C-alpha cells in the first residue's frame, strides 16, 4: 500500500511537471533544449525543498547566472523551491529518470544508494562547519563515493553546508535524553536517523518537510530536528517554541544531477560547471552564519526559547550507532579520514 501511494505521488508530480513545461512554452522539465533568440539553451530544472531566502537557493541562483554567462547561453538553471516538484525522495527518482535535471537532497537519503554515505550522516562526525566542508568537497576523499551512484542514473556534483541540526518541540526544553522520552520527533527518512533519535530518547518519525507544521500543530508529532534557518523560515516556532542545541547532526545537502545530462556536456562545459559550483558552495557557506543569526533573532521575536545542552551526554548515547554503522572496511577507512581531517 505504501509503495502504491508513493507511485501515485510520483505520477502526480510528473503530471504537474508536464503542466509546468506546457506553461513554460518551449521550456522542458529535464535537460532538454529551449529556443533562445539565436541559439538553443539546455534548461536544467532544479528541485529544492526550502524557500527562496535560503542560502542554498541564493547560491544556486548565482551558479545559474555564471553558468549561462560562461557557456554563452548554452545552459540555463531554473530552481523550483518549497517542494514544488515533490518531496526529496520523489525528486531523486525524477532526476534518475531524467524528468528533471538536478535536485538538492539531504545526505541521509543517499544511504539508500550506497551505504558508505552513512559516514557523513553519523551524529557528531564533524567538529565544525569548516571541518565538514574541507572533507565533503575534497576529491581525494569523496571522488569515488560521489561517482558510485552513476549506475543508478545520477551523479553527486558537490555538497552544501546544511547547518547544524538541533531538536525542537512544543512541550519543554530538552537537556537530557530523558527529556525526549515519549516524544515523536520528525526526522529525514533513513534507518540511521530512526536509530539515532531512539538512542537520543525520542521516537523518530519520517515525513516530508511540507507536512511537519501541520503534523506538530495537530499532535501527530511533538517536534522536529533541524537547523535554525528551517525552524524560523518555515514558522515552526509558532507551534514548537522550545529549541534545544543538541547539535547532533551536521550532515550535508548534496546537489545531484542526471548522469546522462552530465556526460552529455562537453569537457569544457563540465569544467565550467565544476568551477562555478565550487564558487557557489563558497557563497553559500559565507551566507550561512549571517542568515542563522537573523533566523535566531526572528524566532526569538516570535516566541522561541533557545537553550544550551551538554552535548557530551547525547554524544555518548549515540556511540553504539556509530560502531554499528561502520561495518565495512571502506566505511571505517572513510570515517578515519574524516576524523583525521579534524586534527
N, C-alpha and C positions, 0 to 999 in steps of 0.2 A: 504493500500500500504506500509506504514511504517513497519507494522508487517511482511509483506511478505519479504521485503528486509532484516529485521533482522533475520528471519528464514533462508533465503538463506545464510546469513553470518554465521550463526551457522553451517549449513550443510557443507559449505566450510571449516570452521575451523575444524569440526570433521573429514572431509576427509584428511586435512593436518595432523591431529594428527595420523590418520591411517598410512599415509606415514612415519611420524616420527617413529612410532612404528616399521614399517617394516624395516626402515633403521637402527634402533637400535637393530636389531637382536631379542633377546628374551625380550627386554625391552618393557613394556606395557605403555599405556598412562595414566592410572589412578593409582590405588593402587594394581595392580596385582603383581605377583612374577616374578623374573628373576633368571636364574640359575647362581650360583657362582661356585667356584672351588669345594666346597663340601657341599654347603648349598643353600637354596633359600633365596633371599633378596627381600623384597617388595619395589618396586620403587614408590616413591611419586613425581610426576611431579608438579612443582610449576609455575604458570603463574605470570609474572611480567611485568609491562608496562614501566620500566625505564632501562637504560643501566647498564652494568656490574660494572661501577665505582661508582654506587650509594651505600650509606651506608647500605641500606636495603638488597641489593644483597649480599654485603660482609657479613652481619650478617647472612643471610640465608645459605651462604656457610659454615660459622663457625658452624651453627646449624647442617647442614648435616654431617659434619665430626665427630662432637661429638656424634650425634645420631647413626651413623654407628658404631663408636668405642664402645660406651657403651652398644649397643644391640648386640654386636658380629656379626655385619653384617646383622642383621635381616631387617634393613631399609636403603634405600639409597634415597637421595634427589637430584633431578635434576631440576635446575632452568632455565626457558626459559624467557629471558629478551626481552625488546623492542617490546612488544605486539606480539611476535611471535605466541602465542596461541590465539590471539584476543584481542579486547578492554576489559576493565574491566567488563562491564555489561555482555558480552558474556562469560567471564571466570567464572563468578558466576554461570551461568547456567550449564557450563561444570562441575563445582565442584558439584553442586546439583545432576547431573545425574551420577556422578562417573566417567565421561570420563577422568578427571584429578583429582589429589588428593587434591591440595591446590591452593590458589591464594591470592595475596596481593591486596586488593581493598580499594579504598578511602572510608572514613567514610560516606560520603553523600549517597552513593549507598545503604547502609544498611537501610536507612529510608524506602525504598520500601518494606521491610520485617517486620519491627517493627518501628512504628513512634517514639518510645521513643529514638531511636538512634539519633534523631534530636538534643537532648540536647547537645551532644558533637560536633555538627556541627554548632552551632549557632555562629554568629560573636561575637568576644570579650568575649567568655565564659571563656577562660583560660587567666591567667595573665602572665604565663611564661611556658617554656618547663618543668621545674621541677614540677610546679603545674599540668600540663597536665598528665605527666607520673605517678605521685603519685595517680591520680584518675583512669586512664584507666587500670591499672594493679592491682587494689585493689579488690579482690574477694568480699569483703563486699559491694562494691558499684556496681560493674559491673557483678558479677557472674550470677545472674538470667537473665540479659539482654543478655549476650553472649550465654546462652543456649536457649534463647527464639525462635531461628530460627531453632532448631533441627528438628522440624516437617516439615521444608522446605528443608531438606536434607543436611544441613550444620551447622557447629558449629564455633563460633568465638574463636580462641585459645588465642589471645592476640592482643595488639596494639603497633605499632611502632610510633615513633615521625615522623610526616610528614612535619615538617618545619612550618615556618610562611609564610602565603600566602600574596602576595602584588600584586598590579596592575602594568602592563607594557603595553606600546603601541608604535605605530610608529610615533605619531604626536607631543606630547608635554609632559612636566612634569605634573603630576596630584597632585594638592594640596588641592582642594576642590571638593565636588560633582559636582559643575557646570563644572569643567574641563572634567568630563566624559560624559557630555551631548552629545548625538548623536553618541557615540562610542559603537560598538559591541565588547563585551569582552568575550573571551572563558571562560566557566565555566564547572565544572563537573556536569553532569545532575542530577538535583533534583529541586523540587519545591522551596525548601528553598533557594538554590543558585540563582535561577532566580529572586526571590523576593528581595533577598539581593542586587544583582547587580542593580536592578531597583531603590531601595532606595538610593544606593550609587551614582546614577546619570547616570549609563550606561544601556546597554541592554545586558543581559546575553544570550550567545549563546552556547548551549551544542554541543560537538563533541568529537570524540576520540582524545587522545593525539597525535597520529601519524599524524593527519590531520591538526594540528594547524599551523605549519610552513608554509605550502603551502597556507592555508586559509588567514593568515596575509599577506603573500607575494602577493597574488592575489587580496587582497582587500575585500575578503568575510567577514572578521572580521578586527577589528582595533588593537586588542591586546589580552592579556590573563591575568590570575591572578594565580600566583604560587610562590613557594619558589625559592631562588637563585640557588639552585642546578639544578632544572629542566630548569630554564631560561638559565643558562650557558651551561649545558651538551647537551641540545637539540638545541643549537645555535640560540635560539630565539632572542638573542641580535643582530644578523645580520639583522633582519627585524623589530625589535621593540626595539630601543635603550633606551627608556625612562622608567626607573624602579622606581616606587614610593612606599615608605614604608608605605602603608596604614595599614598593619598588621591586616587585618580584620578577618582572619581565622587562626586557628591552629588545624584543625581537624585531626584525626588520620588516619593511614592506618592500616587496620585490616588484620591479617592472618586468613583466613578461611579454613576449612578442610571438606571434605565429612564426614558426621556424621557416616555412616556405617563403613568407614575406621577407624575412631577414636575408635568407640565401638568395632571394631574387634581386637584392640590392647590389649595385656594383661595389667593388672593393673600396673605391674612393668614397662612395656614399656611406658604406659601413663604417669607415674610419671617421667620417664627419659626425655620424650618429654617435659613435663611441666618445668622441671628444666633447660634444655638446651635452651628452648625458652626464659625463663627469662634471662639467661645469654646472649643470642643473642640480646635481646632488650637492655640490658645494653651496649653491644658493639656498637650497632647502635647509641645510644644516645651520647656515648663518641666520636664517629667519626664525628657526625653531625657538630658541631661547627667548627672543623678544615676544613672540606670539604666546608662549607659555606664560610669561609674566602678565601680559594683557588678559589672558584667559583666567588666570587666578584672580586678578582684580575684579573682573566682570562677575565671576562666580561668587566671590565674597559679597559683592553688592547685591547679588540675587539670593543670598542667604546661606551660601555654602559654609561649612565648618570643617576646616582642614586640621588634621592632627598628625604629629610625628609618630613613628613606630620604631621599636627596637627590631631592626631587620634581621639581626643575628638569630633571633628566635625562629623567624619564618625560614631563614636560610637553612637552619638545622633540620627543620621539619621536612623540607623537600629534598634533602640529600639522598634518601633512598631512591627517589625518582631519577636523579642524575645517574646513579650507579646502574639502575635498571635499564635505562635507555642507551647507555654506551655499550652495546652488545657486540658490535663488530670491531675488527681491528682498525678499519678505516675511520669509523666514528670516534674511536678512542684517540687515534692519531690526530684527527681534526680538532678534537676538544683540547688536546695538549698544545696544538699550535695556537689556538685561541687564547688559552691561559698564558702561554709564553709571551704572546704579544702584549700582555698587560704588564709585564715586568719592566 
